[in-house]
Amino acid sequence: MNIFPAIDLVGGKAVRLYKGDYAQMTVYSEQPLQVAKAFEAAGAKFIHLVDLEAAKSGIPANLETIRAIAENTSLFVEVGGGIRNMEIARTYLEAGVDRIILGTAAVEDPAFLQEALKEFGGKVAVGVDLKDGYVAIKGWTETSARTADAFFAQMERLGVQTVICTDISKDGAMQGTNRDLYKDLSQKFKIDLIASGGVSSIEDIQTLRAMDLYGAIIGKAYYIGAIDLKDAIEVAK
């Protein structure tokens, strides 16, 4: 299993939200590139970046920070947040990003998703946020009528290789990850599944590793020292 340490970006800074609430934001670093280099030094091969401002507005607000991380580290860079058209998708890939993550757009605009898959193939992942078993959209501010199972089945049909799945109720809460959810999804669907939200202990990593998931995202737990990244990477192997 691969470990994806995460940086959420607002105003060029590394931040974290509590349960997706923009009003409950903590700034962890003014220098995200240095955070990314610390990930690299700990043995990370991947990094998960989210432009939280773009997730709301659909307009990239942290492109230069993302470009700097892509250019100045050897990390595999995946980026999500507000990628809703081909122009923005190309902009990120041309900036050195390895994989783009489509969120709200994958739910609301399947034609765009299909176009992106046709042009970029495996460089496209889908990020799905779940709230009480339903798909949430627009930076977690709205819940759709789509169930998790229906959504994953559609992604599989379309040929999506990688899905990042976040349980909003667990995100940033340091109460453990939703193990039942990931076990269920990993057994039902042949998709590279990345678990996100609430990964808060080495035990969580061990449990997800035992499910043979493709990856797990570590956010707040790293920043507050609850998980040592080097240890997590070793356990995930």
Order of alpha helices (4+ residues) and beta strands (2+ residues): beta-beta-beta-alpha-beta-alpha-alpha-beta-alpha-beta-alpha-alpha-beta-beta-beta-alpha-beta-alpha-beta-alpha-beta-alpha-alpha
